[in-house]
Amino acid sequence: MAEQWRVEFDAEVTFRNGGSLSVRGFRLDSPTAELSDAETGESLVRHLGLLMVGSVAVTNRRMIAEPHKGSRGVEVSRPATRLVDLSHPIREGMITYPGVPGPEFGDHLTREASRSVYGPGTEFHIGKISLVANTGTYVDSPFHRYPDGTDLAGLPLERLADLDAVVVRVAGDGLRAVDRAALLPFDVTGRAVLVHTGFAANWGTDGYFTDHPHLTADAADWLVEQGAALVGIDSLNIDSTDGPHRPVHTALLAAGIPVVEHLRGLEQLPASGFRFHAVPAPVVEFGTFPVRAYAVL
């Protein structure tokens, strides 16, 4: 471990609303081997949370090689984290699902027009977008399936954000249907379950719209029994679209389990030990909306 330093000093603090505070031989953690009097005074104010400070006079300052004790305002080393984007960018005209029109972009206020509204040298762009809710990477709430189900605005954040997550890898197995047998090795209770089929590689091609991988009704029932918090898939639909029935949506959404479809980038994630986030805008009486899904490794 690298050598750590603390600073010992005397100080006189005066306050803007009257009164003063004196310290003698006070010690604080230091982020470096040398602090100036001014930096030491600022550290004292932050550490004690002092308000209405008028001035800080530091004297008799000396640096001591000593392990840190946990002073407020001094950063401690933490494991590096990495964010992984799991959403498809939304582009004008893109097709997410056959028969569903792509988004249309436009201007509410152009930059040119805004110049007559704001001061010299100041301009803004205010865009507008028309899109079907099932566009890009999106989350389904129970209202998507059930008229009395919880809508987007009613979904608790605990079901969408900072979820412990696991990845179920079935990419390359040559099978379309993902049954409960593929899920059995995983502890899914209270977790986001992300099914990595590898089908996202077909995004933006006609191949994305046919023969997509999906969960089975039996798999969905098991996820409900085990109490999964959220279920996502990197495919066209979490259900088979070979027929008119949607048993996976039916079971998961009836249990209040949000569904995220059209994920991407799941190959970048470990099998477990990361956090998952997929939060939509809280639209009232809407069942589906695009999300910026991502993982924190």
Secondary structure, 3 states (H helix, E strand, C coil): CCCCEEEEEEEEEEECCCCEEEEEEEEEEECCCCCCHHHHHHHHHHHHCCCCEEEEEEEEEEEEECCCCCCCCCCCCCCCCCEEECCCCCCCCCCCCCCCCCCEEEEEECHHHHCCCCCCCCCCCEEEEECCCCCCCEEECHHHCCCCCCCHHHCCHHHCCCEEEEEEECCCCCCCEECHHHCCCCCCCCCEEEEECCHHHHCCCHHHHCCCCEECHHHHHHHHHHCCCEEEECCCCCCCCCCCCCHHHHHHHHCCCCEEECCCCHHHCCCEEEEEECCCCCCCCCCEEECCCEEEC
